[in-house]
Amino acid sequence: MRNSRRSPALLPIVTLAAALQAWSSLAQQSNWVAELVSAVVRIKAHINPDGRTIEALGREREGSAVVIDTDGLILTIGYLMVEAYAAEIVDNQGRTVPANVVGYDHETGFGLLRTIEPLKLKPMPFGRSADVKEHDPVLVASFGGPGMVGPAYVVAKREFAGSWEYLLDEALFTAPPHPAWSGAALISSDGKLVGIGSLIVGDTGGGTAKMPGNMFVPIDRLPPILGDLIADGRPAGPGRPWLGINADEVHGRLFVGRVTQEGPAERAGIRRGDVIIGVNGEPAKTLRRVLPQGMGARACRRDGSA
């Protein structure tokens, strides 16, 4: 009997074809698509001159954001607006409205703003990222209307560790890559928001096959902290410990690529080019090993001294 199982090599082609078919079906409902993606707006943020993130991210930042309520609450990826002293939201009709920073959560990377007056746009409804499965067809929408919506499929749901002391136990990875990923909406086939765009990556599957695509923060991480972000600007509870370093995994070693000025790591004497050798007395070779421990990291100089 003929084997009906698909070859792993053909799977990306098959899943992308499904995504294209789903997009084609939705595109026939042009009015519905235009109304849905009208909730995806542009954010322009102006960052405090003394901000710690200026060296890495710059003082003027632009990307996409998603309207999530009728009173002008806007959800985006936090690195676009963290340390901003002023921000503007631009809708698909070119209307510009000032916005205030509401809150930022380092753990998820979500950022919230609110326009000074309602945008009169239909909010994008939340879906459940937990219900999204690998190989599901999805849409990625950035600012710019239907022309900036592209078909994709979910390559993986897996852990992500970022060099800037960032860890998600499960992120959504999609392919092919969208060119304007920062703050973009990840939309399920039933037209609901299931993720916010964070990065372009070269290894969506996390294995040896290097398939480029995007990483999205799952929307399910927002509801538990939304009330606190609106009320206090941050989640409740103690602040997350931080070192003030960017570290990169290279052949089983963790190299310090950047040290935040006047941060804990700099005050402890850690410098760019140092190697992190242990956490709380245990060897550390991956970002995953270092991040949950926060302040317990130990580094050595390039000459091997501690």
N, C-alpha and C positions, 0 to 999 in steps of 0.2 A: 504494500500500500504506500502511496506517495506521502512523504512527510510534509504536513501542512504548516509546520512551524517556520516563522520568518527568520532569515539569517540576521544576526546582530548587525552586520554591516549594512543591511537594508533598512533597519529600523528607523534611523533618522529620516530617510527619504519617505517612508510610509507615514510617519507621524507628522512630518511637515506637510505632506499632501493632505492629511486630515485637517490640519490647521488652515491650509489654504481653502479647502472646501467649506469649513465653518465660516471663514471670513467672507467667502464669496456669497454664502447664504445670507449673512448679516448685511453685506454691502447692498444687497437688493432692497433692503429696508433703509434707504438712504436717510430719510427723515429721522428714523429711530436712532441711527448711528450718530447723526449730527447732534441730536439732542443729548445723547449719552455722553459724547466726548466734549460737549460744551462745558462740562464740569471740570475738564482738564485745562488749567490756566497757566500762565507764566508767572514766576516769581522773580523779582529783582531785589536783591538785598545789598545793603551798604553796611560794612562791618566796622566795628569800633577799631580805631587806629592802634589801640593797645592790645587787641585781641591775640590770644595765644595761637589761633588757627590761621592767622594771616600768612605765615611763612609757607604753609602747605597748600592753602586754599585760596589765598588772595583776598583783597578788600572788597571787590565787586563780584557778586555771584549771581548767576542766572540758571534757571532750570524750570521744571514743571512742578505743579502742585494740583491737588484735587479738592474741589469743593465738597464738603461732607455734611453741611447742614444749611438751613435757609437763612441763617443769621450771619453768614460770611465766614464760617470756620473753615480753614484751609489746612489740609494735611500734605506734608512734603517730606523729603528726606532731610534730616536735620543739618547735615553739613552745609546746606545751602543758606541756612539762616542763623546758625549758632553764632552768638556774639554780635548779632546785627543791632544797630541803633535805629535803622529805618528800613522799610521794605515797601514794595509796590506789587500789586497784582494786576496783570493785564489779561483781559478775556479775549475770546476769539474774534470779537468785533472791534478790537483795538482800544476798548475802554480801559483806562488806568485808574486804579483806586488805591490809596495808601492803606497799609496794613500794619498792625501791631503784632509784635512777637508775643505769643501766648505761653508756649512751653517747649521744652526739649528734653528728650530722654536718651541718655548715653547708651543704656542697655540695648534698646531696640534700634536707635538711630532715627526715630520719628521726630519730626518737628511740627509744631502747630502755630498758625498765625490766624488773625481775624481782621477782616477788612473793616474800615471805619464806618461803612454802611453796607447793607446787604447787596449782593451782586445780582440778585434776581435771576439766578441760574438754578436749574434743577440739580440738587445734590446727587452724587453717585451713590447708589445703595451698596451696603456692605454685603459681601458674600462670606463664605467660610473657607479660609485657606486650608483648613484640615480636610475638607472634602475634595480638594484638588489632588489629582493623582498623576503620577508619572505618565508621560505620553499624552496627557490631555491637551486638546487644542485650546489656545488662549489668544487674546489680543493684547498688544502693548500700545498704549496711547500716550504721546507726549503733546505738549502745547502745539497748536497749529491746525486743529480741526481734523476732519476725516482723512485729509491727506497725510497726517502724521500718525495714522493708526496702521500697525503692521501685524500680520499673522505670526504666530509662534507656537511652540509646544513646550510642555514641561519636560525637561531632560532629567531633572533630579530634585529630590527634597532631601537635603543633607545639611550637616553642620558646616558653618563657615567661621573661620578665624581670620580677623583682619590685622594687619601690621600695626594699626593705631590703637591697640588695646581694645579690640572689639570682638565679641563672640556671640554668635547665634547658634542655639542648639539645633535649629532647623531653618534653613532658608530655601527659597524657591529659585531654581535655575532654569532658564529658558534659552531656546535657540530658534532661529538665528538671532544674532545681536541686533538690537535697535540702536540707531545712531544717537538718539537723544534720550538716554536712559535716566538721567538724574531727576528723581521725583516723578517719573512716568507712572501711569496707572497700569497695573496688570489686571486684565478683565477676563472673567470666566466666560464660557460660552453662553451663559444665561444673562450676560450683561451686568455683572456685579463685580465690585472692587475686591480683589483678593491679595493684592500686594502693591508695594511702592518701590520704584526702581532705585537701586543704590549704586551698582557698579557694572562695568563691562569686564568680563573675565575670559580667560583663554582655555579654561578646563571645567566646563559646566558639569561634566559627569564625575569629576574628582578622581578619575583613573588615569591610565596611560594614554588613552585616546584624547587628544587635545581638540575639543570641540568648543569654539568661541560662542559666547552668548552673554546673557545678563543675569545678575543676581538681584532678587527682590526680597524685601522684608515682608513676611506674612502679615496680613491684616489682622489675624486673630490675636496678635500681640498688643493691639491698640485698646480694645474695650476695657481690659482690666486696669489700665492706667489713665484712661481718657479723663475721668473726673478729676483726678489729682493734677494732671497737666493743666486743665482749664482753671482749677481753683488756685494752685500753688506754683505752677510753672515747671513742676518736676514731680516724679512719682514719690509717694510717701515712703518713709523709712530712712535709714542711714544712707549717706552718699556712697557711691561705689568707689573703692580705693583705686588710685591710679599712680602710674610711675612717671608719665611724661616722656615716653619713648615710642619710637616706631622701630619695630624689629622685623627682620626678614629671615625666613628659613632658607639656608643654602647648604645643600649636601649634609643634612643632619646637624647643622650648627645654626645658632641664632645670633645674627649680627645686628648690632644697633645701627640703624640708618639715620635716625634723627633724634635729637634730644630737645625737649621743650625748654625754652629759656625760663629760668627761675622755677622750674618744676622740681618735684621730689628727686628725680633721677639726677638732674644736674647738680642739685645741692648735695647729693650723695657722692658726687665725683664721677658719675658715668659719662662717657664721651662717645661721640660718633665713632664707629669702627670697633668698639668693644664687643666682646662675645659674652652672651649670657650662658653661664655654665651650670647654674643650679637654682632651684627654688626650695626654700626651707630645708636645705641640706640634701635635696634629691636632684639627680641630674635632669637637665631640661634640654630637649632637642627640638621641640615643636612649640608653636604659639599656643596650642591647646593646653599644653602643660603649664605654661607661664600665666596665662590670662586669669584663670579663676583665683590664683593666689595673690594677685595684686602686689602688695608692697613687699612680698617675700623674696623677690628676685635678687640674685647675686650675679655680678658681672666681673669679667676680668679685662685687663688692658690687652691691647694687641700684642704686647710683648709677653703676655702670660701672667703678669702680676695681678693680684686680686684688688 
